[in-house]
C-alpha cells in the first residue's frame, strides 16, 4: 500500500480538502480539534488519532513524510515541531515500531543533585581555578551540571558559548541579526523546477538557493571558490562550450560538483557514491547534487563537443594572465598513464615501473613553481623532443608575443636540432647534456652560492664554459648550435666525484641559478606524485575507446630482431678470432721438446670459424638494411585501440583547476602558520571537508566554519578566511558576495 501511495503522489495532486482543513502541501490537509486530528490526502481520510494519542499523532507525521506526500519541513510546520524532531520520530519508529513513538516521562527522573550547598561548593572550586573536570570529579556530578551551577548553560540546554556561536548575522529574510539558525534544515524544495526540467522548460540549470542553517557538512568546500574564480574554470568553460542542454544541472553546477568532489578526496565520478548527495547539494545551493549516472551523462555531453583541447588552452591563457611572473620558466615532461584493462593498447616505457606497459602518453607543461599550465595527449611512439617541437606554437600562444620564456626539459628531449629550433622560435632552452662528454679540469671549478625563490641557500661546485654541438638530422642537418654549459661536480656512487652538465641559451643567468633552475624540474614530478595520490591523475575516467589508425607508421619490431642478429654475429666474430689467435700462438710457441707444424691447411682450418662469422655478419647487415624502420600499424596489430582522450582532457582541466585552487589556499597560509612548509596542504584538505554554518542575506553569503582539530590550525584558518573575505568573490550564478569566518574553540573551563 505504501509503495502504491508513493507512486500515486508523484502525479499532480487534486486540491480536494474538507472545510476547515489547513493545507500542509498541495492535496494534503490537516484537521484538528478537541477530539483529535485527521489527515486528508487527495480527498481521502488517511490518518486519524484521538485526543491525547500522541503516538498516533507522531505516526501520522512520520508516515506522511515516508509516503512523500509532504517534506520533512512541511510536516514539522504542520505538527508544531522542528524538522529534527520529525527525523527523531522516524528513527524511533524504525527502531521500536509504534511503541517507540510513545512519549517518555518528561523532566528529571529523580531528585536533583544540584543542591544550594553543592552549587556553593562548585562556585568556590571555580573561583580557586579548578577546571570543569576537576570540579565534576570532586563533587560527583557531570561537567554539564557544573556549567549549569555556574550559569554557563543557555536556554535549551546548550553551553552558552555554543548558543552564541550558532547566532549568525544572516541578514534580512533568512535569519535576523544574531538569530539562531536551525541545524541542518531541509533545503528549499525544488520539485517544481525538476518537473520543468523534465519537460525541457527550465532552461539551462536551476539557480542556486541557500537555506540558512548550521552544521552543514562539507561547508569548507566553499573556501575554494575565490581561488577557483582566479583559476577561471567556469569562465573558460562558458567561453568554450557556451552551455549544456536544458536540464536541472547546468554547466556551472556540473563543473562545481566535479571540483568539489576532487577537493573532498573523491575526484572520479564514482566518488559521488561515497559523498552524500544531500550534503554536497547544500553547498551547491540545490536540494541534492547530481549522482554518478548524471555526472557521466554530463561529461559525455561535453566530450561530444570535441572541445577539450580548447578548454585546456583557455585555462592556460587565464593562468598566464593571472600569474605572468610564473611563466619565465616552463617545464615540459611526458607522463605515462598506465592502462590495466583488457584492450590492446600500445606499450611504452614507464619510468616509475622501470619496464614497458600499455599506457597513454601525455605531455604536461608546468610553470616555474610546478603548477600545471596545460597538457596535451601525446602521439603514440613520439619522443619528448618531438612533443616539445610540436608544443612550441602553443607555448607562444599561452605566454604571449615578446615575453622571454625558457623551456626546460630533461634528457628525453635531447636533440641539437630541437635546441636550434627552440632558439629560432624565440625561446630559450635549459636541459641536461646527454651522452658521454669530456670532463673539465678540476682547476676550472669554483664554489658558487645562490638563493632560490623560497629563500633557501644552495652551494655548488661549478664550471662555466661553452660547447658547440653538431646537428645530424632535420632541416638544419650539417649546421651547429652553440650553447652555454654549466658543469657541476657531484659525489659519485662508487666514491670520488663525477661531472654533470647543464646546457642553456641563457647567458644572463648566474651559474648557480642555472643549476637550481634545472633541478627545479622535480617540482613537476612532485605534482605528478601528488596528483596521482589526491586527484586521480591516472584514473580511467571513460571506458570508451576507438580503433587506432591502421596507417600510422610505427617502429618495425623486425628491426630489433635484425639488430640482435648483428650483435650475435659480432660476438661470434670476437670469439672465433680469439680462439684462432690463441691456437696460432700455441703453434708458434710450442713447449720444449714438442714439434709444431704450421701449414696453410692448418691456418685455413683455424681461420674458417672467423670467416664464417664474418660472412654471417655481412648477411645480417644486408638483411637489416632491407628491413624498413617503420611499418603501418595495421600490419602488426590490426586490433590496436586508443583510449578516449576527450573525456580525460576535460577531467584533467577540472582537476588542474582544483589543484591550483588548493595550492593557492596553501600558499596563503605563509606567515600565518608556523609549519606551513610541511603541513599547509594537509591543513587545507582538513579545512575543505570541515562542517560549518551557511547563512545568506544582505547580498552576501556568510560561511562560518567549525574549528579545526587544534587551536593553532584554527587561528591559521581564521587568517585565511580574512584574506578570502577581502577578495569579494561571488558565488557562481548569484550576486552573493562570499564572506568567511571561523568559530573559536570552546574554553575547557
Residue pairs with C-beta under 8 A, 6 or more apart in sequence:
2 66
2 67
5 41
5 67
5 69
6 67
6 68
8 42
9 41
9 42
9 67
9 68
9 69
10 68
13 25
13 26
13 27
13 28
13 42
14 27
14 42
14 43
15 26
15 27
16 27
16 40
16 42
16 43
17 23
17 27
17 29
17 40
17 43
18 29
18 31
18 40
20 31
21 29
21 30
21 31
21 40
22 29
22 30
22 31
22 32
22 78
23 29
24 30
24 39
24 64
24 70
24 74
24 75
24 77
24 78
25 69
25 70
25 71
25 74
27 41
27 42
27 43
27 69
28 39
28 40
28 41
28 42
28 64
28 69
28 70
29 39
29 40
30 37
30 38
30 39
30 40
30 78
30 79
31 37
31 38
31 39
31 40
32 38
34 51
35 50
35 51
36 48
36 49
36 50
36 51
36 53
36 56
37 48
37 49
37 57
37 60
38 45
38 47
38 48
39 45
39 46
39 47
39 48
39 60
39 64
40 46
41 64
41 67
41 69
47 56
47 59
47 60
47 63
47 64
48 56
48 60
49 56
49 57
49 59
49 60
50 56
54 101
54 102
54 103
55 98
55 99
55 101
55 102
55 103
57 79
58 89
58 93
58 101
59 93
59 98
59 101
61 75
61 76
61 78
61 79
61 81
61 86
61 89
62 86
62 89
62 90
62 93
62 101
64 70
64 75
65 71
65 72
65 75
65 86
65 90
66 90
70 78
71 186
71 189
72 83
72 86
72 87
72 186
73 83
73 185
73 186
75 86
76 82
76 83
76 85
76 86
79 86
82 182
83 182
83 184
83 185
83 186
84 182
84 183
84 184
89 101
92 100
92 101
93 100
93 101
113 140
113 141
113 145
114 141
114 145
114 148
114 149
118 139
118 141
118 149
119 149
121 139
122 135
122 139
122 141
122 146
122 149
122 150
123 149
123 150
125 134
125 135
125 138
125 139
126 135
126 146
126 150
130 138
130 749
131 748
131 749
132 143
132 146
132 147
132 748
132 749
133 143
133 748
135 143
135 146
136 142
136 143
136 145
136 146
139 146
144 153
147 153
147 159
152 159
152 160
152 161
153 159
153 160
154 160
154 163
154 164
155 163
156 163
158 166
159 746
161 746
161 747
162 746
163 180
165 704
165 743
165 744
166 180
166 181
166 183
166 214
166 693
167 178
167 179
167 180
167 181
168 175
168 178
168 179
168 181
168 212
168 214
168 693
168 695
168 702
168 704
169 175
169 177
169 178
169 695
169 697
169 702
170 176
170 179
170 181
170 212
170 695
170 696
170 697
170 702
171 177
171 695
171 696
171 697
171 698
171 699
171 700
172 697
172 698
173 697
174 210
174 211
174 212
174 695
174 696
174 697
175 181
175 212
175 695
175 697
181 212
181 213
181 214
181 693
181 695
182 212
182 213
182 214
183 213
183 214
183 215
184 213
184 214
184 215
184 216
185 211
185 212
185 213
186 211
187 209
187 211
187 278
187 281
187 282
187 286
187 287
187 288
188 209
188 211
188 287
189 287
190 206
190 209
190 248
190 286
190 287
193 202
193 206
193 248
194 248
196 202
197 206
197 246
197 247
197 248
200 246
201 246
202 246
202 247
202 248
203 246
204 243
204 244
204 245
204 246
204 247
204 250
204 251
205 244
205 247
205 248
205 249
205 250
205 251
205 252
205 253
205 733
206 248
206 249
206 250
206 253
206 286
207 285
207 733
207 734
208 253
208 284
208 285
208 286
208 731
208 732
208 733
208 734
209 285
209 286
210 282
210 285
210 694
210 695
210 696
210 701
210 736
211 282
211 694
212 694
212 695
212 696
212 697
213 282
213 693
213 694
213 695
214 693
215 691
215 692
215 693
215 706
216 279
216 282
216 283
216 691
216 692
216 693
216 694
217 276
217 279
217 282
217 691
218 260
218 264
218 275
218 279
218 280
218 282
218 283
218 689
218 691
219 282
219 283
219 690
219 691
219 692
219 693
219 694
219 703
219 705
220 687
220 688
220 689
220 690
220 691
220 692
220 705
221 260
221 263
221 264
221 283
221 688
221 689
222 283
222 694
222 701
222 703
222 731
222 738
222 740
223 665
223 684
223 687
223 688
223 703
223 705
223 720
223 721
223 724
223 740
224 259
224 260
224 263
224 658
224 661
224 662
224 665
224 688
225 729
225 731
225 732
225 738
226 724
226 727
226 729
226 738
227 660
227 661
227 662
227 664
227 665
228 234
228 259
228 657
228 658
228 661
229 727
229 729
229 730
229 732
230 322
230 661
230 664
231 315
231 318
231 319
231 322
231 657
231 660
231 661
231 664
232 314
232 315
232 318
232 319
232 322
232 657
233 255
233 259
233 315
233 653
233 654
233 657
234 251
234 252
234 255
234 256
234 732
235 318
236 311
236 314
236 315
236 318
236 653
237 251
237 255
237 311
237 314
238 251
239 314
240 307
240 310
240 311
240 314
241 251
241 302
241 305
241 307
241 311
243 250
243 251
244 250
244 251
244 254
244 298
244 301
244 302
245 301
249 257
249 286
249 290
249 294
249 298
250 733
252 732
252 733
253 284
253 286
253 290
253 733
254 290
254 295
254 298
255 654
256 284
256 732
257 272
257 280
257 284
257 289
257 290
257 295
258 267
258 269
258 295
258 651
258 654
259 654
259 657
259 658
259 661
260 280
260 283
260 284
261 267
261 268
261 269
261 271
261 272
261 275
261 280
262 535
262 536
262 654
262 655
262 658
262 659
263 658
263 661
263 662
263 688
264 271
264 275
264 280
264 688
264 689
265 271
265 534
265 685
265 689
266 272
266 274
266 275
267 534
267 535
267 536
267 539
267 651
267 655
267 658
268 536
268 539
268 541
269 292
269 295
269 296
269 299
269 541
270 292
272 280
272 289
272 290
272 291
272 292
272 295
273 291
273 292
275 289
277 288
277 289
277 290
277 291
278 287
278 288
278 289
280 288
280 289
281 287
281 288
281 289
282 694
283 694
285 731
285 733
285 734
290 298
299 541
299 542
299 647
299 650
299 651
300 647
302 308
302 647
302 650
303 542
303 644
303 646
303 647
303 650
306 646
308 645
308 646
308 647
308 649
308 650
308 653
309 376
309 649
311 649
311 650
311 653
312 374
312 375
312 376
312 649
312 652
312 653
312 656
313 374
313 394
313 397
313 398
315 374
315 653
315 656
315 657
316 365
316 373
316 374
316 398
317 397
317 398
319 367
319 371
319 373
319 374
319 398
319 660
320 327
320 373
320 398
320 399
320 400
323 367
323 371
324 403
326 367
326 368
326 369
326 371
327 367
327 368
327 373
327 398
327 399
327 403
327 405
328 368
328 404
328 405
328 406
329 367
329 368
329 405
329 406
329 408
329 430
329 517
329 520
330 365
330 366
330 367
330 368
330 373
330 395
330 399
330 405
330 406
330 407
330 408
331 365
331 366
331 367
331 368
331 370
331 408
331 409
331 520
331 521
331 523
331 524
332 363
332 364
332 365
332 384
332 387
332 388
332 391
332 407
332 408
332 409
332 413
333 363
333 364
333 384
333 409
333 410
333 412
333 521
333 524
333 525
334 361
334 362
334 363
334 364
334 378
334 384
334 387
334 412
335 361
335 362
335 363
335 364
335 375
335 528
335 537
336 348
336 349
336 350
336 351
336 357
336 359
336 360
336 361
336 362
337 359
337 360
337 361
337 362
337 537
337 538
337 648
338 350
338 353
338 357
338 358
338 359
338 538
339 345
339 357
339 358
339 359
339 360
339 540
339 643
340 358
341 540
341 543
343 545
343 641
343 643
344 358
344 637
344 639
344 640
344 641
345 358
345 359
345 360
345 640
345 641
345 642
345 643
346 358
346 359
346 380
346 381
346 548
346 554
346 637
346 640
347 356
347 357
347 358
347 359
348 356
348 357
348 359
348 361
348 380
348 381
349 355
349 356
350 356
350 357
350 359
360 377
360 642
360 643
360 645
360 648
361 377
361 378
361 379
361 380
361 382
362 375
362 376
362 377
362 378
363 375
363 376
363 377
363 378
363 384
363 387
363 388
363 391
364 372
364 374
364 375
364 524
364 527
364 528
365 372
365 373
365 374
365 375
365 391
365 395
365 398
366 372
366 373
366 523
366 524
366 527
367 373
368 453
368 517
368 520
369 453
369 523
370 520
370 523
370 524
370 526
370 527
371 527
371 659
371 660
371 663
372 527
372 656
372 659
372 660
373 398
374 394
374 398
375 649
375 652
375 656
376 387
376 390
376 391
376 394
377 645
377 648
377 649
378 387
379 386
379 387
379 390
380 548
380 552
380 554
380 642
381 554
381 555
382 390
383 412
383 413
384 409
384 410
384 412
384 413
385 412
385 413
385 414
385 415
385 418
387 413
388 407
388 409
388 413
388 418
388 422
389 418
389 421
392 407
392 421
392 422
392 425
392 427
395 405
395 407
395 427
396 425
396 426
396 427
399 405
404 428
405 427
405 428
406 427
406 428
406 429
406 430
406 504
406 506
406 517
407 422
407 427
407 428
407 429
407 430
408 430
408 431
408 517
408 518
408 521
409 431
409 521
410 431
410 432
410 521
411 431
411 432
411 433
411 434
413 431
414 431
414 432
414 433
414 434
414 435
415 473
416 469
416 470
416 471
416 472
416 480
416 481
417 471
417 472
417 473
417 474
417 476
417 477
419 429
419 431
419 469
419 481
419 483
419 503
419 505
420 471
420 476
420 479
420 481
421 474
421 476
422 428
422 429
422 505
423 429
423 481
423 505
428 504
428 505
428 506
429 483
429 503
429 504
429 505
430 502
430 503
430 504
430 505
430 506
430 514
430 517
430 518
431 502
431 503
431 504
431 518
432 500
432 501
432 502
432 503
432 518
433 467
433 485
433 500
433 501
433 502
433 503
437 499
437 501
439 499
440 463
440 465
440 487
440 499
444 463
444 465
444 487
445 461
445 462
445 463
445 487
445 489
446 461
446 462
446 463
447 459
447 460
447 461
448 459
448 460
448 461
448 462
448 510
448 511
448 512
448 515
449 457
449 458
449 459
449 460
449 512
450 457
450 458
450 460
450 510
450 512
450 513
450 515
450 516
451 457
451 458
452 458
452 516
452 520
458 512
458 515
458 516
460 488
460 511
460 512
460 515
461 488
461 489
461 490
462 486
462 487
462 488
462 489
462 511
462 512
462 515
463 486
463 487
463 489
464 484
464 485
464 486
464 487
464 511
465 484
465 485
465 487
466 482
466 483
466 484
466 485
467 482
467 483
467 485
467 501
467 503
468 480
468 481
468 482
469 480
469 481
469 482
469 483
470 478
470 479
470 480
471 477
471 478
471 479
471 480
471 481
483 503
483 504
483 505
484 503
484 504
484 505
484 506
484 507
484 514
485 501
485 502
485 503
486 501
486 502
486 504
486 511
486 514
486 515
487 499
487 500
487 501
487 502
488 499
488 500
488 501
488 502
488 515
489 497
489 498
489 499
490 497
490 498
490 499
490 500
491 497
491 498
492 498
502 514
502 515
502 518
504 514
506 514
509 517
527 659
528 537
530 659
530 681
531 537
531 655
531 659
532 538
534 685
535 655
535 658
535 659
536 651
536 655
537 655
539 651
540 643
541 647
541 648
541 651
542 643
542 644
542 646
542 647
542 648
543 644
544 643
544 644
544 647
545 641
545 642
545 643
545 644
546 641
546 642
546 644
547 639
547 640
547 641
547 642
548 633
548 637
548 640
548 641
548 642
549 633
550 632
550 633
550 634
550 638
551 632
551 633
551 634
552 632
552 633
553 630
553 631
553 632
553 633
554 630
554 631
554 632
554 633
554 636
555 629
555 630
556 627
556 628
556 629
556 630
556 631
557 636
558 627
559 624
559 627
559 629
562 620
562 623
562 624
562 627
563 624
565 620
565 623
565 624
566 617
566 620
566 621
566 624
568 620
569 613
569 616
569 617
569 620
570 617
572 613
572 616
572 617
573 610
573 613
573 614
573 617
575 613
576 609
576 610
576 612
576 613
577 610
579 609
580 606
580 607
580 609
580 610
583 606
584 598
584 603
584 606
586 596
587 596
587 597
587 598
587 602
588 596
588 598
590 596
633 640
662 681
662 684
662 685
662 688
665 684
665 687
665 720
666 676
666 680
666 681
666 683
666 684
667 680
668 720
668 723
668 724
669 676
669 680
669 683
669 684
669 716
669 719
669 720
670 676
670 680
672 715
672 716
672 719
672 720
673 679
673 680
673 683
673 712
673 713
673 716
673 719
674 712
676 683
676 716
683 708
683 713
683 716
683 717
686 708
686 709
686 713
687 705
687 708
687 717
687 720
690 705
690 706
690 708
691 705
691 706
692 703
692 704
692 705
692 706
692 743
693 702
693 703
693 704
693 705
694 701
694 702
694 703
695 701
695 702
695 704
696 702
696 736
699 735
699 736
699 737
700 736
700 737
700 738
700 739
701 731
701 734
701 736
701 737
701 738
701 739
702 739
702 740
702 741
703 738
703 739
703 740
703 741
704 740
704 741
704 742
704 743
705 717
705 721
705 740
705 741
705 742
705 743
706 742
706 743
707 714
707 742
707 743
707 744
707 745
708 714
708 717
711 745
714 742
714 744
714 745
717 742
718 741
718 742
720 740
721 740
721 741
721 742
722 740
724 738
724 740
725 738
725 739
725 740
725 741
727 738
728 737
728 738
729 737
729 738
730 736
730 737
730 738
731 738
